[in-house]
Structure formats: structure tokens, C-alpha cells
Amino acid sequence: MVVILAGWCDGPGPIKGIVVLKSPLPYSQLKTLFLDAGNTIVAMELNYIASALKTEGVTCNLSDLRRAEAAARPVVSAALPRLRSTESIDSFEFYIREMLLRTQMTPTVGEEEVVTLAHNMVPLLDRIGRVKFWSSIIPGTREALNAFRARGLQLVVVSNSDGTVDELLRDVGLREFFDAVIDSHVVGYEKPDPKIFLHALEVVGAGAETTLHVGDLYEADVVGARAAGVHALLLDPYNDWPSVDCERAVDLKELLRRLGGED
């Protein structure tokens, strides 16, 4: 079944507001959940960014940074075919720059200054390392993982990373929830390459038709999962992706409610 939501046209160019959704996700038939790591179960420790800005004489609110990070995701996703990887230093700098461009800072910083700030900041953040930088557990995640396990679901992390995802999960106390951790650096395939999803299916003996992948970047997570025949759900905490052709959820707690595991 395909669901088409009507749109409008206000002149030449593509029709606006049309969203074509594929078949609704078969929540009752799911046996396995693939979960991205960053922005799905853990988030950036934004104090590192705020501290780096402070050394440059710039201040910002952490809640503004958090909102800006989410707003930057569609731009980062759209750029992935050009960037070719989510894991390069250039991609990371692009991500940080797009975040800062959307962040209210004091004093006000112009676009050229933001480019310089991001360029200077990235080496500092890179030296902190992924494990510390992505060490903030998203609220409600532990409870959702507990509930998923109680429902008998297999849980697998499928993440583009630098070989440190397993260490990160152990460090924040979440590794015990997962049957397997698939790190792109370790297996040699990076989302959206369907091979990383096919590898994950093989590792845990799961079927694509009963597996749902949950992530935060359409181009990496939704496109990649679908290419492997796996269902996909996009996390969209602030409604920044209104026109995508897949189901969206605010967080894992909302996914749990859809699975019927929470009132």
C-alpha cells in the first residue's frame, strides 16, 4: 500500500507538500531492531562545543545548540552523496559548521566567522575522542531498551563509526542490551551501503522483512536500510523532516508506544 498526502503548487517547479509514504511499518511482526548509535541512543556532549566556543569569546545556550544539531541533520543528510562518508574529518567539520550556523550566539557571529570557528574547533573535538564526545545517553533510552528486550526483540547497533562503538556502549552502561554491535570501521562497510545491514542480519540470523532500522539521517539510515530490504524509521525530534517518504518518530519512547509497549 502507498499513502499519498496531498500538496500544493504556487508556481513553476515541483509540487510542494506531497509526501508519498510506502506501506505502514509492520510493528506487530517485528522481531529485530537495528539502532543507529549517535542521535538514536546517545547524543553529543554539547558542553565540549560550548567550552570551545567560550575560548573564542562566544557564548551560547545548550538548548539552542541541541536544537541546532537536529536542524542541521537534513542538510548533512543531503550532502552525504557529495561528502561520500559520515566519518571523514571534512564531514564532521561540515556538521559542526551547519550546527553553529543555526545556533544563537553572543556576540552575534557572521557566516564567515562561523566557518572559521568550526574549522578551528574540529581538531579540538576530534582529540576528545568519540567515546567522550558521544557520551550523553538520550533521555528515556535505557527504559525503552529494557522494554524492547522484555518484548523479546533482538537489538543490534548498526553504526557508522571509527571502531569505538562497542567501547562507547560499555562506557555508558548500555552494551548489555544488545545482541551485536556492527561498527562500520570494523566490518568495512559504511551506511548507506546495504552490505552493512546484510552483514548485521547475518550476524544475528534475522530476516529483513521482520527487522526495523532506526536512525537519524535519511540518506544513510533510510536509504541504506531499504536497499537491504530492511524497514526504516527516521528519528525527527523537532519535525525537521516533514517531506520524507518514511515514518518518523520523536525518539525511542515513541517507537515503544507504537509497538504497544507503553500507554
C-alpha positions as CSV (number, residue, x, y, z in Angstrom):
1,M,0.0,0.0,0.0
2,V,1.2,3.5,-0.8
3,V,-0.2,6.6,1.1
4,I,-0.1,9.9,-0.7
5,L,-0.6,13.1,1.2
6,A,-1.8,16.0,-1.0
7,G,0.2,19.1,-1.5
8,W,0.0,22.4,-3.4
9,C,1.8,24.4,-6.1
10,D,2.4,28.1,-6.0
11,G,4.1,28.5,-9.3
12,P,6.6,26.8,-11.6
13,G,8.7,24.0,-10.1
14,P,7.9,20.9,-8.1
15,I,4.6,20.5,-6.2
16,K,5.1,21.3,-2.6
17,G,3.8,19.4,0.4
18,I,3.4,16.0,-1.3
19,V,4.7,13.1,0.7
20,V,4.4,9.6,-0.6
21,L,4.7,7.0,2.2
22,K,5.4,3.4,1.5
23,S,3.5,0.6,3.3
24,P,2.9,1.3,7.0
25,L,5.6,-0.3,9.2
26,P,4.6,-3.9,10.4
27,Y,5.1,-3.2,14.0
28,S,3.3,-6.3,15.2
29,Q,5.6,-8.5,13.1
30,L,8.9,-7.1,14.1
31,K,11.4,-9.4,15.7
32,T,14.6,-7.4,15.4
33,L,15.5,-3.7,15.9
34,F,18.6,-2.2,14.3
35,L,19.5,1.0,16.1
36,D,22.0,3.7,15.0
37,A,24.2,4.9,17.9
38,G,24.7,8.7,17.5
39,N,21.4,10.7,17.9
40,T,19.5,7.5,18.4
41,I,20.7,6.1,21.7
42,V,23.4,8.6,22.6
43,A,24.0,12.2,21.8
44,M,26.8,14.7,21.6
45,E,28.1,16.0,24.9
46,L,27.4,19.6,24.0
47,N,29.4,21.1,26.8
48,Y,32.5,20.4,24.8
49,I,31.2,22.6,22.0
50,A,30.1,25.3,24.4
51,S,33.5,25.3,26.0
52,A,35.3,25.5,22.7
53,L,33.2,28.5,21.8
54,K,33.9,30.1,25.1
55,T,37.6,30.1,24.5
56,E,36.8,32.1,21.3
57,G,34.9,34.7,23.4
58,V,31.5,33.3,22.2
59,T,28.7,32.0,24.4
60,C,25.5,30.1,23.6
61,N,22.7,28.2,25.4
62,L,23.0,24.4,25.4
63,S,19.3,24.1,24.5
64,D,19.9,26.2,21.4
65,L,22.9,24.0,20.4
66,R,20.7,20.9,20.8
67,R,18.0,22.4,18.6
68,A,20.6,23.5,16.0
69,E,22.1,20.0,15.9
70,A,18.8,18.4,15.0
71,A,18.1,21.2,12.4
72,A,21.4,20.5,10.8
73,R,20.7,16.8,10.1
74,P,18.6,17.3,6.9
75,V,21.4,19.4,5.5
76,V,24.1,16.9,6.4
77,S,22.0,14.1,5.0
78,A,21.5,15.9,1.7
79,A,25.3,16.5,1.5
80,L,26.3,12.8,2.1
81,P,26.4,11.8,-1.6
82,R,28.9,14.6,-2.1
83,L,30.8,14.1,1.2
84,R,30.8,10.3,0.5
85,S,31.2,9.4,4.2
86,T,29.8,10.4,7.5
87,E,33.2,9.6,9.2
88,S,35.7,11.9,7.5
89,I,37.1,15.0,9.2
90,D,35.6,17.1,6.4
91,S,32.1,15.6,7.1
92,F,32.5,16.3,10.8
93,E,33.5,19.9,10.1
94,F,30.5,20.4,7.8
95,Y,28.2,19.0,10.5
96,I,29.7,21.3,13.2
97,R,29.5,24.3,10.8
98,E,25.9,23.7,10.0
99,M,25.1,23.4,13.7
100,L,26.8,26.7,14.5
101,L,25.1,28.5,11.6
102,R,21.8,27.6,13.3
103,T,22.9,28.5,16.9
104,Q,22.1,31.8,18.5
105,M,25.5,33.1,19.9
106,T,26.6,36.1,21.9
107,P,28.0,38.2,20.4
108,T,26.4,37.6,17.1
109,V,28.7,35.7,14.7
110,G,28.6,36.1,10.9
111,E,28.8,33.3,8.5
112,E,32.5,33.7,7.6
113,E,33.3,33.7,11.3
114,V,31.3,30.6,11.8
115,V,33.3,28.8,9.1
116,T,36.5,29.8,10.9
117,L,35.1,28.7,14.3
118,A,34.1,25.3,13.0
119,H,37.4,24.8,11.3
120,N,39.4,25.6,14.5
121,M,37.0,23.6,16.7
122,V,37.0,20.3,14.9
123,P,40.6,19.3,15.7
124,L,39.9,20.0,19.4
125,L,36.7,17.9,19.4
126,D,38.4,15.2,17.5
127,R,41.1,14.9,20.1
128,I,38.5,14.4,22.8
129,G,37.5,11.1,21.0
130,R,34.2,9.6,20.0
131,V,33.7,7.8,23.3
132,K,33.7,11.0,25.4
133,F,32.1,13.2,22.8
134,W,29.1,10.9,22.3
135,S,28.7,10.0,25.9
136,S,25.3,11.6,26.6
137,I,22.5,9.0,26.8
138,I,19.3,10.3,25.3
139,P,16.6,10.6,27.9
140,G,14.3,7.5,28.1
141,T,16.7,5.3,26.1
142,R,17.6,2.9,28.9
143,E,13.9,2.4,29.7
144,A,13.0,1.9,26.1
145,L,15.8,-0.7,25.6
146,N,14.6,-2.5,28.7
147,A,11.1,-2.6,27.3
148,F,12.2,-3.8,23.9
149,R,14.1,-6.6,25.5
150,A,11.1,-7.5,27.6
151,R,9.1,-7.9,24.4
152,G,11.6,-10.4,23.1
153,L,13.1,-8.2,20.4
154,Q,16.7,-8.7,19.2
155,L,18.6,-5.5,19.5
156,V,21.6,-4.6,17.3
157,V,23.5,-1.4,16.9
158,V,24.4,-0.6,13.3
159,S,26.5,2.5,13.3
160,N,29.0,4.4,11.1
161,S,31.9,5.0,13.4
162,D,35.6,4.7,13.9
163,G,35.8,1.4,15.7
164,T,34.8,2.6,19.1
165,V,31.1,2.0,19.3
166,D,31.4,-1.1,21.4
167,E,33.7,0.7,23.9
168,L,31.3,3.6,23.9
169,L,28.3,1.4,24.8
170,R,30.2,-0.3,27.5
171,D,31.4,3.1,28.9
172,V,27.8,4.4,29.2
173,G,26.4,1.1,30.5
174,L,24.3,0.1,27.5
175,R,26.2,-2.7,25.9
176,E,24.3,-5.4,27.8
177,F,21.1,-4.6,25.9
178,F,22.5,-5.5,22.5
179,D,22.9,-8.9,20.8
180,A,25.5,-7.5,18.5
181,V,27.3,-4.2,17.7
182,I,28.1,-3.6,14.0
183,D,30.7,-0.8,13.6
184,S,31.4,0.4,10.0
185,H,35.1,0.7,10.7
186,V,35.3,-2.9,11.9
187,V,33.2,-4.5,9.2
188,G,34.5,-2.4,6.3
189,Y,31.1,-1.2,5.1
190,E,29.5,2.2,5.8
191,K,25.9,3.2,5.7
192,P,24.2,3.7,3.2
193,D,25.9,0.6,1.7
194,P,23.4,-2.2,2.1
195,K,26.2,-4.6,2.9
196,I,26.4,-3.3,6.4
197,F,22.8,-4.1,7.0
198,L,23.0,-7.5,5.3
199,H,26.0,-8.3,7.5
200,A,24.1,-7.4,10.6
201,L,21.2,-9.6,9.5
202,E,23.6,-12.5,9.0
203,V,25.3,-12.0,12.4
204,V,22.1,-12.3,14.4
205,G,20.2,-14.6,12.0
206,A,17.4,-12.1,11.4
207,G,15.1,-11.7,8.4
208,A,14.9,-8.4,6.6
209,E,11.1,-8.5,6.5
210,T,10.9,-8.6,10.3
211,T,13.6,-6.1,11.0
212,L,13.3,-2.3,11.5
213,H,16.3,0.0,11.4
214,V,16.1,3.3,13.4
215,G,18.4,6.2,12.7
216,D,18.7,10.0,12.4
217,L,20.0,10.6,8.8
218,Y,17.7,9.8,5.8
219,E,20.4,9.3,3.3
220,A,22.4,6.9,5.5
221,D,19.8,5.2,7.5
222,V,16.6,5.1,5.5
223,V,18.2,4.7,2.0
224,G,20.7,2.2,3.2
225,A,18.2,0.0,5.2
226,R,15.7,0.0,2.3
227,A,18.4,-1.1,-0.1
228,A,18.9,-4.2,2.1
229,G,15.2,-4.9,2.3
230,V,15.0,-3.7,5.9
231,H,12.2,-1.5,7.2
232,A,13.3,2.0,8.2
233,L,12.2,4.7,10.7
234,L,13.7,8.2,10.9
235,L,14.1,9.9,14.3
236,D,12.9,13.5,14.0
237,P,12.6,15.2,17.4
238,Y,11.6,18.7,16.1
239,N,9.7,17.9,12.9
240,D,12.6,19.0,10.7
241,W,11.8,16.3,8.0
242,P,8.2,16.9,7.1
243,S,8.5,15.8,3.5
244,V,10.3,12.4,3.8
245,D,8.7,9.3,2.5
246,C,9.1,7.2,5.6
247,E,7.6,7.0,9.0
248,R,9.1,9.3,11.7
249,A,9.3,9.2,15.5
250,V,10.5,11.7,18.1
251,D,12.5,9.1,20.0
252,L,12.7,5.5,21.0
253,K,10.0,6.1,23.6
254,E,7.6,6.9,20.8
255,L,8.6,3.8,18.9
256,L,7.9,1.8,22.1
257,R,4.4,3.2,22.2
258,R,3.8,2.2,18.6
259,L,5.0,-1.3,19.4
260,G,2.3,-1.4,22.1
261,G,4.7,-1.5,24.9
262,E,3.7,1.7,26.7
263,D,0.4,3.5,27.3
